[in-house]
Structures are given as C-alpha cells and as structure tokens.
Amino acid sequence: MDNAYIGDLIVQTDGTKIVGIIKTSLVDILTPYLTEQAISTLNTMPNILSLKSLDEIGIAIIFNPQRLDIELTVNNTLKKTHALYMGLDGIPKNYSSPTAWNLQNALNASSTTDNDSNHRHSIELNGGFNLGGVEGINGIYALYVDQSDNSTNVYRGSSYLFIDKPEKPWRLSLGDITSNYSGHLSSLNLGGVNWRSSYSELQPYKTLRTSASQTFELQQSAEVEIFVNNSRAARTNLPPGRYDLNNLPLTSGSNEIRLEVTYISGETETLFFTQFYNNELLKPGITEYSLSIGVASDFSQDQYSYDSDPIMTGYIEHGLNDSWTLGGNVLTHKEGQIAGLSVINGNRFGNIGLRLSSALYQNESDFDNGWAASIDYSQQVWGSSDYPNLRLSLETLNQFTSTPWYEESYVTEDSIRLDYTWNIWDGLDWSISSSWVDRAALYIDMEGGRDVTIDSYLSLRFNSFYIQTGAIHQSSNQNKDETIGYINVDYYFNHLSSGHRLTTSYNSRNKSYRAEVSRNANDYVGEFGYSLSGEHYELYDRANARLNYNANRWRGELNGDWRSNTSGDNSWAGRATLSSSITVSEQGWGIHRSSIGPQAIVKAHPTLGSSAIEIGNGAAGNVQAIAYSNHSNIIRLTQAHDINAVTYTSHDAPLGYDLGPGRVDIRPGSLTTHIIEIGSDASRTLIGTLLYPDGSPVSLFRGQITAPNGESKILFTNRAGRFALEGMSSGLYHIDINGYRGEVTIADDAPILIYLQKPLILSNKEEEI
C-alpha cells in the first residue's frame, strides 16, 4: 500500500482504488463542518479508516481514479448548524450567461370535425422574448386564429411585459395582469401595472409558506382533470383563458383540490388549491407585497374587454417573528373603498388567523358601508399525518363585497366550515367535511336561506384500490333534508416497464362507471402515448380514444370522442393536432417542441460531424432532444432562477472524442436562453507512458500538463507510469511531475485517439530539455 495526497487528504491506495483514509487528515478537514459529537466519534476510530466504516457513520466517499479527486458527502445529522445558510435554504451559484436577446414562439395547429360536418381549424401562437438577460425586459404574448365553415376569427390572449429583480426580489409587470388576493380581497384581472414581491418565482430555493390561489390561467388549450379530496371528479377540455375555481364542478364543502393539466403542446402541470384561507406564517423578516393599478379586464369567448374606471389594489404582509405575521390590504374604486387587516398567530395550540375588513360605497345601491370578519384555525391534532388535519373557519359578512362595481356582488351571510381527517393507519383515513351558511336576501329577486352540508367518509387505500365510502347530509330552505350514502371505488394497475396503465372506477352517487387503458407519452424523443376510455352515466354513454407521439422537433395527437344519449341521439367529434416551436437568438436558433420559458440551445461542434448529441438522458436510455452539428436543438430548463442540470451524451461520437463532463449546470432567468456547445477543437485523447531518465516508470504521481494557451490539466500516472488525458488540442505541451519535466507535441492532423508509441523520457527541471 502507498500513501498519496488528494488535496489536503491523505489516503492509502493500491494504485487503482482507495483502500483507507488517514484519520488525522480527515479530522482536520471536517472539524469546521461537523458537530463535536461527530468529531469525537471519528477520533475513537482506528488511524486508518475504511470507506465502509465511514459510510456506516454517515460519511460517504467516492473516488474518481481518472481525475484523482473524491466526492465527499456528509449526512445532515453530523453537520454543525452554522454550516447551513441562515434561513435561505441553500443559495445557488451565480446566474449563467444568457444570450443578449431571444424570441420564442410555440405553435399549435389543430383541425376538428364532427358528425354534423362542422369543420373548425385553429392556430395558437404562444410567444415570449427576453432582451438584456436576467434583469432585462421580458414579454409574453398570445395570438389565436379560429376558422370555421362560415368565418375566420383572429384574437389575442394575455400579453404583458415584465422586469425581474431577483435579489430584491420583485417583479414589475405591465399589460394583462392579475392582482394577488389578500384578506377579504379577491384576485382581479386587470389591464394595468403590477409591482409585487416574487419569492416563489425569483427565489424558488427559499421556503416561505404554502400559498394558495383561487384563479388560474391557461395560455394554451388543455385537458384538465379535476380531483377533489383525491377522488377524480371530472375531466374537461378548456380553451385558453382565465378561470376561477368557482366556475368548475366542485363538490360543496370540499377543501383539497388538484388539477392535472395536459396542454395541447404536450407539457403537463399540476395545480393545488384549497377552499380555506391560507393562514400559514411567514418566516421572520420575510415581507410579501403587491400593488396593482389598472382597469378591470374580461377575457371571455374570443376577446378582451376593459372597464373605463381605474382600480388600485394592494396588500403587504410581514413575518414579525416565529409566532406572528401581520398584514394590511386596500382597494379603491370610484364606487367604493375597502381596507383590511390580517393577523396570524402560531403557537403550540395551532395557527389562528384573524381578518377584518371595512368598506365604504359611493354607488347607487342601498348600501353605504359594509364589513367582514373571519377567524381561521388549523392544527395538527390526534390522527395527523404530518399536516394540519383540523381546520375551522368562522366568517361573517355584512353588506360586504370586494368588487363594489358589480351590483349583485354584495353579500350578507354567516358561515362556518369544519374539516377534520383522522389517519387511522397507513392507507385508512376517516374524514368529515361540513359547512353551514346562513345568507340574507339583499335584493328583491335574491333568495336567502340556510344551507347545511355534512360529508363523512372513510378512505381506504391498499394495493391498487382506492375505496371511499360514507354519507352526505344536505339541507336548505329551498330543498328538504336529504341524507345519501355512497361508495366510490377506483382501481389502478400500472405496468412499470412499459408504462401502460389500467384504470377503472365506480361512483354510486351519480351511478357512473368508467374504464380506461392508457400510456402516458413522457417528454422523450420517440415516445408515444394513447388512451382508450369508456364512461356510463344515467343519461348518456361516452367513449374517447387518443393517440399522441413525440418526435425530436414536433408533437402530434389524434383524438376522437363519441357520445350516446338515452334519447337515442348519437354524436362524435375528431381532432388532429400538430405542435412545434422555434427559438431565435443572436447566438443560434432551433426548431424544437419545448414550450415558452427558460431554454438552452445545444450545439454540436463541427468536429463531431454527423454524430448525434442526446440531451436530457432519462431512464432506460430515453432522451428529451437530439442535436446535430448542422442543426442545433433546444431543451426546456424546468426551473427559472434555480440550478438546472442538463445532461448529454453521444453513442456515435468518434472513438476517443472528449465530450466533456456530460453535464452542464445552468441557472437561468425567467425567459433567458443559454448556449451549450458540445465538443471543441480540444477533443483528442492522449495515452502514453512517462519514464525517469534512468528508465524507471514515474509511478503513482500527480502532476500537471500545460497547454500552449497556458491552461493546465491534472496528470496522474499508474504503477507502470501510464497516463491518459482527454480534451487535448494540437500544439506543444509541457509536463511537470515530481520535479521532472517533459514535452509532447500534438500535430494539427493528429487522430482523435493518440497512442504514444514510445515512452516519454523526462529530465530534471534544472536541465535543458
């Protein structure tokens, strides 16, 4: 065994692998980072530490014999507290250098026909651009063209400009904006300007709190599956536009809502919502705020419309300490002003939120003022499974509205909502969800009354079954009391190796049956997906078939839908869709199938010839995109303002070609484009042997080799003096190792893989070479 240095660490090696670590060197390195108890444990161990013994106490060491370096990972339980970033949850490295500008356009073309010979063709153009990099100007725009048998309609979607300041962090937006909700104020769609803190977008590595929004927007047509309390409620196809959860078929009193969104371009997204107000604490020192000025906008059917009266709305919330979060909000319009306060306290008894709002009106209605008060409570109580399982909300509204310009939005009501879930054991829960609402009739044509809903059910999950059984009681002034028992049964079978999935379900409340066999087309080149489904309801039957395919630069889909009513009416409709994208920048362009967002243009160096560069390696050899030297490709960076790891490889590169590390880490802005070039002129691999002047091998030493441009590489020999170096270009190189020097010349026409036929004889540094 021989001792060797790797940095300041002394290791024992047999020439090919690390056999042991000298304890004193490891303790010296780790003392600033480990707890006293961890260092004490190390000191009691033998002087020579094996890798296995270190792994058993939480210190993992991986040795790379080619580069002669190690990767050392320490379990979090061994680390000193001060080794963590102080409340920042890990700050990523500096932003990567983007192109000076880029223009992105995602195009979706579709054609639809039905049994009545109605034909419709549509084109959706979703675009974005960046000028000036991370803190430059960004833009989002959308344009839609619909052509039917009788007319052609051209209209736009949401379009806006924005500037990010990630270190602050805030975002300034101009155009079609959405204000944030706070207190009793609703989220509003406006044409105007918005200035707000943007932790979730600009500092995603920070943990603040779970935030919920009650509105969402689709820039593309999408299929949306709606799950309520983990039970599939509906699937619907929605055109581009803004949507409020109140417009969706949600169950009264439900509190957990999940939307699985599959866009026409193939991108998927999962959205989570809650019907309860968010009463989670901000971290101490964190301030969230939003200020919006503009006019109310409405995006319905195929056009935007704007009100003429200006609105100003905003809020601010501040994490005072570990137990208190304070906030205020305001809205002003010519027909009314609203001001509110919010207080959240967290203690060992749970989180308690108090919201108070007062309103003054200057309209022609009978109401001069109004007010609202709410108390929200959440806590982990007996039966919890690591989340608040008891939530209670008490609210009273007196002639109150958050939109005083809408005449019929004023409400006087009292309400109580209660949710509790008992996790009996893993896979078995009991839940009760209830609501009580007493509403007054403020208008002549408005009905007041009291509505009570109590839903109690057991949820059982085992193997591939999900069974929910319970009873729901409903009563109101308009309808008689009613109590209904129900059972919902879902069965899932996933064939993991092929991706095929079988789903069946039964819902006793609406007497429906459903079965589907499917395969999801993951975001990989050559992936295909399909689904065949059938549904039975009391009034109709429905069947659907879908087939989609991901090529390298486009995505296609065929969809057919058939429906039969109990009255005997049958109908069908079919749709074909083709999606692709193009990105242009001053440093390159590419046709691809990625959506709008941060991206990387991957170029293959001309020395790679016709070799294919496979980008984004997935499981089982799948890749997200393929680039060639004569045509770049583009890969979506999934997380703006955080680290994205882009992996690449090539199976047909020239023998011995140095592709580099196989991974590039990029931290992009919101819409920035970055360049990754694979390969270079320094693509040769050099293999040879180093000997001392007396002919003995330069055995197990670390040195360096210096290129003509002054750059140096680490050189390491084995017992026989053999070495291998990647990333070599032509020119004269100088070798320095163990006090000796040598030279090697690589010709301009040298092959990719170079074997030195004769050993390289070194000389003393003091001697002339």
N, C-alpha and C positions, 0 to 999 in steps of 0.2 A: 504494500500500500504506500502511496505517496501523498504528501500534503500539498495543497495548492490554494492560491488565493483567488477568490471571486469577489472583487471589490475589497471590502474590509472583512469578509467572512472567510475563515479558514476551514477547508473541507478535506476529507480523506477520499481519494478516488483510485480506482483501478485502471484509469485511462479511458473508460467508456461511460462510467456512471459514478454517482456519488455514493460512497459506502457509509460515511459518517460525517457529522459536523463537530468541530471543536467547540465545546460548550462555552468557553470564555469569550470567544469571538461573537457567538450568537447572543449571549447575555449583554455584551457591550452595545450591540446594535439595537436590541429590543428594549433595553431599560427605559428609554424616554417614552415608550409607547404602551408598555404593559403595566398592569396593576402590580402592587408589591407582592400580592399572594402568588401571581403567575411567575414573577421573577424568583420568588422563594422556591416554588416548585421546580423550576429549571435548575437552581443551584443544588438541589438534593439529588439530581440525576447524575449518571456517570459522566466522566470527562469527554468521552466520545459518544455522541448522541446519534442513534439510528433514525432514519426517516420515519420508520414505523412508530417508534416511541414518541417522536414529536407529534405525529398525526393523532395519536391517542389522547394527547392533552390539548389539541386544538390548533396546532401549528403545522400547516401543510407546505411542503417544499417540492417544487417541480424543477428539474434540471434540464436545460437545453444544451446538449453537448456540442452542437454546431456553433452556437454563438457564445458558448461558455458563460451563460448567465442563468439565473434562477428566478423563479416566481415564488414569492413567499406570501402566504395568506394566513391571517390570524383570526380566530374565532372572536366575535364581538364581545363575548363574556370575559375575555382576557384583556381587553383594551382599557386604558385609562380614559376617564370621562373627558379630559381636556383634549384628547385626540380627535374628538368629534367636532364638526363645525357647529358653532354656537347658535343652535336653533335654525340653521339654514339647510339642514337635511342633505348636505353634500353639494358644493358649488362646482359645476362642471368647468372645464378649461375654457379658454378664450374662444370667441366665435371664429369659425373658419372663414377664409377669404372667399367672398362670393364674386360672381360676375358683376360688371358695372351696371348692367340692366338685363332684364329678361322679359319676354312676353309669352304667356302660356294660354293655350286655347284647347279646351276639351269639347269634342263634337260628338253628339249623339243623334243619329238619324233613325227614324222608325216609320214603319208603314203598317196600318191597321185596316182590316176589312171584317165584315160581319155577314150574317145570313140575309140581311135586307139589302145587300150590295152597297152598303155605305163604305166609302173609302176615305181614309184620312192619312196624310203624310205629315210628319213633323220633324223639325230640326231644332236641337237645343245646343246653343253655344254658351258654354260657361268659361269665362276668361279671368285672367289675373295678370298683374305685372308688378315688377319691382324696379325702382330707379334709385340707385345710390346705396344699396346694401341694407344691412340690418336696421339702421336708423334712417333709412331713406323713405321715399314715398312708395306706398303700396296701393294697389287698386284691385277691386273685384267688380265684375260686371257680368250680365247675363242677357242673352237675346234669344227669343223663341219665334219660330215660324211654323204656323199650322195651316195646312192646305187640305180642304175638303172638296167634295164634288161641286160645291156652289161658291166657295170663297177662299181667299187666302188672307190670313191674319198674321201680322207681324207685331210683336210686342216685346217689352223688356222685363227683366226680373230685377231683383235688388241689386243696386250698384252704388258703390261708395269708395272713397279714398280714406287711407288711414296712415298714421305715422306712429311708430313704436319707440319708446324709450325704456328698454328692458331693465336698466339698472335702477330706475326710479321706484316701481315700474308703472308706467301709464301708457295709455293709447288714446290718440286723438283721431276721431272719425268724422267724416263729412259725407253726407248723402243719405241713403236709406238706412236708417239706424234703428236700434231697439234699445229703449231705456231699461235700466235694471229695476227690478221690483224691490221694495223695502217697506217694512211696517205694513200698513194697510193699502199702500200704493201699488197699483198694478203695473206690469210691464207694458209699455206703449210702443207702437210702431210709429216712427216719426220720419219726416224729411227734415234734416237739420244737421246739427253738430253735437257730438258727444265726447266728453272727456272723462275718463274713468281709470281707476286702478285696474290692473290686469295681471294679477298674480298667476292665475291658472294658465293664461296663455303665454306670458313672458317670463315667468319664473316657475315652470311646472315642477321643478325639483323641490319646491317648498311644500310642506304640509300645513294647510291653514285650517280648514274645516270642510265638511261635506256641504256643498252648496246645491240647491235645487232651483230649477227654473220651470215655470209653468207654460212656457211657449217654446216652440222650436221652428226652424226654417229649413226647407228643402230647396237646394239650389238646382237639383236635378229631379226628374221623375223617379219615384222609388216605390218599392213594395215594402209595406210596413206591417210587421207582425206585432200585435199588442198582447202583452202578458200582464195580468192583474193578479197580484199575490201568487206569482209563479204558475198561474193557470192561464193557458192560451185563450184569449177572449175573442180575437178576430184577426183577420189578415185583409189588408186593403191596399189598393194602388192609388197613390196620390200624385198629382201634378206638382210642379214647382210652386212654392209659395210659403207663406207663414201660417202656422196652425197653433191653436190653443188646445190644451188638453180637454177643455170643456166641450170642444167640438167632436171629441172622439167617444166611441161607445164604451164608456167606463161604467163599472158597477157602483151603485150608490154606496158610500161608506168605505170603499176600498182605499187602501193607503199606499201600497207599493206597486208602482207601475214601471214596466220595462218595455221599451220599443226596440225591436230588432229591425234595422233599416238596411235594405239592399238597394243601392242606387242602380239606375239603368246602365251606368258605366261599369258596374261590377264591384265597386267599392262598398264596403259594409261598415256600419256604425251601430253602436248600442247606446241608447239614451235611458237614463234612470230619472224618475220623478217621484215626488211624494205629495199627497194632498194636505199634509200638515206643514205648517210654517216651520222654517228652519230656525231652531233655537240653540244651535251649537255655538260654543265660544270661539272667538278669535284668539290666536296666540298673543301673548303680551307684546305690545309695541306695534302690532300689525294694524294698519288703517286701510279700510276699503271705502271707496267713494265713487260717485258717479254724478255728472251734471250734464243734462241734455236740454237743448234749446231747439225748437223747431215747430212744425205743424203736423197734426195727425195725418197719417197716411193709411191707405187701404189698398191692399193688393188682392183683388178678387177677380175671378174668372181670368181675364186676359189684359188687365190694365191697372195702372196705378192711378189713384186719385188722392188729392191733397186738400185738407181743410185750409181756410184762409186765416184762422185765428191762431196766433202763436201760443206755445206752451213752454213753460220752463219747469223741469222736474229734476230732483236730485236727492242724494242721501249721503250720509257719512256714518261709518261705524268704526269704533276703535277698541282694540283689546287692551283694557286698562291694566289688568294683571291676570293671574291664573284663574280668578274667580268671577271677574266682571267684564262684560262687554257693553259699551254704551253707544247709542246711535240716535240720529235725528234725520227727518226727511221732510221734503216740502214739494208742493206742486202749486203752480199759479197759472190761471187762465182767466180770460175776461169774464167768464161765467162762474168762477169760483176759485177759492184758495184753500189748500189743505196743508196742515202742519202736524207732524207727529214725532213722538219719542219712542225709543225702544231700549229696554234694559234686559240683559241676560245675566243670570247668576248661576254659577255652577258650584255645587258643594257635594258632600258625601250623600246627600239625600236626592240628588239629581239635578238636572238643568231646568231652571224656571225662567221663562221669558214673559215680559210684560210689554204690551204695545198699546199706546194711547194716541188717538188722532182726533183733531178738531177741524171742522170745515165751515167756511162762510161762503154763501152763494149769492150771486148777483144775476139771477136769471128770472124768467117769467113764471116759474113754478111757485107752488105754495110754500116752499121750504126756504127759510133764510139761513139756517145753520144745521149742522149735524155733527155727530161724534161717533167714535168707535173705540171699544176697549176689548183686549184679548189677553188671555193667560194661556201659555203653552208650557206643558210639562213633559219631560221624558226622563226615563231612568231604567237602569238595568236592575231588575228585581229577580226574585226567585224564578228559576226556569229560563234564565237568559242564556243565549249562546253567543256571547261576545259582542252584542249590540243592544241598544236600548229596546227592550221588549215591552215596555209600558209607556204609552203616550196618551196624554189627555189635553184637550183644547176646549176652553170656555170662551165664548165670544158674544158680544152684544153690539149691534149696530142700530143707531137711532137716526133715521132720515139721512143716511150716510151714502156717499158714492165717491169713488176715486176718479170718476170721469164725469164731472159736473156738466159737460157739454152734451152728454147723452141724456135725453129727457126721461127715459124709462129705466135708468140705471140706479135710481135711489132705492134704498132698502132699509126697512126696519125689521129686525129679527134678532132672536136669541138662539144660540146653538151650543150644543155640547157634543164632542166627538171623543170616543174612547177606543183605543186599540191595545190588546194585550196578547202576547204569544208565550206559551209555556213549552219549552223544549223538553219534552218528557225524557227522551233519549235520542241518540243519533238516528235520524230517519223518522221520528214520530213527534209531531207538534200538535198542540191544541191552541186555537186562536179564537178570539172574539173581537168583532169589529162592530161598533154601534154608533149611531148618530141620532140626535134629537134636534129638530129645527122648528121654531115657532115664528112664523112670518106674518106681519101685518099687511093688510091691503092698503097701499098708499094711493092707488088710482082706482077710478070707477070700474074699469074693465080688468082689474087685477084681483086674483083670488088669494086671500090669506089662508092661514090654517097651520096645522101642526103635522109634521112628518116624523115618524119614528122608524128606524131600521136597526135590527139586531141580527147579526150574522155570526153564528157559532159553528165551528167545524174542526174536524181532525184531519191532519195531513200525514199520510204515510208514504215513505219512500223506501223501496227495497228492490235490489237487483235493477231491473229496467222498468219497474212500475212506479207510478205516482198516483195515489188514490186520495181523493178529498171527499169527505162525507160530512154532512151537517144539516142545519136547518136555518132558515132565514125568516124573520118575522117583520112584516111591514104593516104600518097603519097610518092613516091620514084622514083629514076631514072629508076629503073627496071620495075616498075608497074605504071599504070595510076592512077590518083587520084580517090579515091573512098570514098563515104560517105554512111554509113549504119545506119539506125535507128533500135533500138532493144528494146525488153522488156523482162525482166526476172521476173517470178512470183514464189514465194515459199510459201507454206502453211505448218504450223506445228500445230499438235494437240497433246498435252500431257495429258495423264490420270495420274494425280499425284499420286493417291493412289496405283495404280497397276504398274506404270512405263511404260506402253505401249505408243508408240508414232507413229503417222501417219505423213508422210512427202510426199508432192507432189511438183513438180517443172516443170516449162516450160521455155525454153531458145530459143528465136526466132532466135538468131544468128546462132546456129548450128541445129535449128529445132529439138530440143530434148525434150522428155517428160520423167519424172521419177516419180515413186511412190514407197514408202517403208513403211512397218509397222514393228515395231521393239520394243524390250525391252532390255535395257542395263543390263548386268549382273554385278551389283556392286560388290565390293570386300568383299562379305559377304559369310559365310558358307550357303550352300543350295540355293544360288541364281542361277537362270537360265536366259539366255538371248537368243534372237533369232532375226532374221531379214529376211524378205521376200521382195525382191525388183525386179522391172521391169523397163527397160530403152528402149527407142526407139530413134534411130538416123537415119539419111538419108540412111546410108549404112548397118546398122545392128541393130538387136534387142538383148537384153541381159536380163537374169534373174539370180538371185542369191538367195540362201537360206543358212541360217547359224543357228546353234543351239549350245549353249555352257552352261556349268554347272560348278559351283564352289563347290567342296567337301571340307572337312576340310583340306586335305593334298594334293590335286591334282586338276587340272582343265582340262576339256575335251572340245573338239569342233569338230563339223561336219560341213563341208562347201561344197556346190555344186554350180557349175556355168554352165550356158547354154548360147550359142551364136548362132545366125542365121544371115547369111549374105544375102544381096539382091540377090546374085548369086545362092542361094539355098543351100549353104554349111552350115551344122549344126555341132556343136561341143559341147562337155560337158566335165567337169572335176570335180572330187570329192576329198576331202581331209579330213582325220581324224587326230586329234592332241591330244596328252596327255602331260601335263606339271606337273612337281613336282620339289621339291628342297630338299636338305639335308644340314644341317649345323652341324659341329662338333667343339667342343671346349673342353678345359681341364675340364670344369665345367658342361658339359652336351651336348646333341645333340638332334636333332629333324628333323622329316620329315614334310615338310610344302609346301605351294605354294607361299611363298614370293619370290621376286626377290633379286638380289645381292644388298647389301647396308648395312647400319647400321641396326642392328636387336636386338631383346630381346628374350631370351629363357625364357618361362614362365613355371615354375614347380609348381605342386600341392603337398603340404606336405602329407606324408603318412597318417596322421590323418584324412584326408578328404576322405579316402577310395576310392570308385568308383564315387565320386561326380565330376561333370563336371565344369571346370572353363571356363567361357565365357569371351573372351578377345576382347577389342575394341568395346564396345557397340555402336551400331548405332541407327538410328531412327527405330521405330516400332519393337524394340527388336532384330534387326539384330546384329550379332557378326562377327568379322573378323577371329577368330580362337577359337578352343576349346582344352583345355589341361586336362590331367588326371594324377593321381598320378603315374601310370605305364607307361606314355608316355607324355613327355613334348611337347609343340608346340612352334612355333616361329612366331613373328609378326614383320613386317617391320616398322622401325622408319622412317617416311617420310622425316624428315629434319635433315641432319647431322649438327653438331656444333650449334644446337639450341635446345630449350626445346621441347620435345615430351611428350604429356600426354597419358599414357596408362591406360585405364580404364578396370575394370574387375568385375565380379560378379559370383555368383553360386546360382541356383534356387533349387538345391537338396542337399545343404550342411546340415550337422546335425543341428538340432534345437539348437539355441543359439551359434553356432560356430562363432567366431570372425574372419572375413575375412580381417580385416584391413580397411584402409580408402577407398578402392575401386578405388584408382587412384595412379599411380606412375609416377613421372616426371623424365625423363631421358634426359640428354644432351650427345649424342654420338659423336664419331669421324666419319671419312669418311666411314670406314668399320668395326667398332668395334661391338662386340657382348656383351650384358649385360644380367645379370641374375635377374629374378623376381621370388621369391618364395612366393606363396600364402599359407597362413596358417602356423601354428607352434605348438609347444607343449603348448604355451600360448594361447590357443584357447577357454578357458572356459569363460562363462558369470556368474557373481556373483550378486545376487539380495538379499538385506536384509534391516534391519531397525536398526538405531542407536538411543540409548536412553541414557540420562544422568543418573547419579547414583540415582536420585530421581524418575526415571521412566518417565520423560517428554521427548518428542522427540527432537532430535537435528535438529531443523527446519531451513531450508534455510541458510545453511552454506557451505562454501567451505573449503575442507581440502585436505590431501594427504594420500595415502596408499603406503607403501614401500615394495617392493618385497624382497625375500631372497638374490637376487644378487645386491641389493642396488638401483635398478631403482625405480622411483616414478611415480605415476599416480595421476591425479586430481580426487578428490571425491567431489560430490555435493549432498546435501540432499534436498528433498522437504519439505512441511509443516509437513508431518507426520514422517519425519526422514528417509524416504525410499531412497535408493540409488541403482544404477546399475553400474557395472563395467565390461568392456569387456577386452579381452586379458589377462586373468588370467591363470597361470600355478599352479602346485602343490607346497606346501611349506607353511611356516609361514609368514604372512603379518602383518605389524604394521600400525595402523591407528592413525593419528594426526589431530584433528579438534577442533577449538575453545578452545584450552587449555586443551583438554582431549585426552586420549589415549585408544586404544583398540587393540586386536589381533584377527585374524581369521586364521584358518588352513584349507588348501585345500588338501585333500588326493590324493595320486597318482592315485587311481581308481575312482575319482570323475567324475560324468557325465559332459557333455558339458554345460548344463544349471543347475546352482546350486541355489536353493532357501534355504536361511537360515530359518529353521523352527521357531527358537526363536530369539527375538530381541537381539542385541549385546549391553550389558551394558558397557559403558565407565567408566573410572576412571580418577581422576586428574593426570596430568603429574608427580606431586611430589610424588604420591602414588605408591607403589609397585603393579604391576599387578599380 
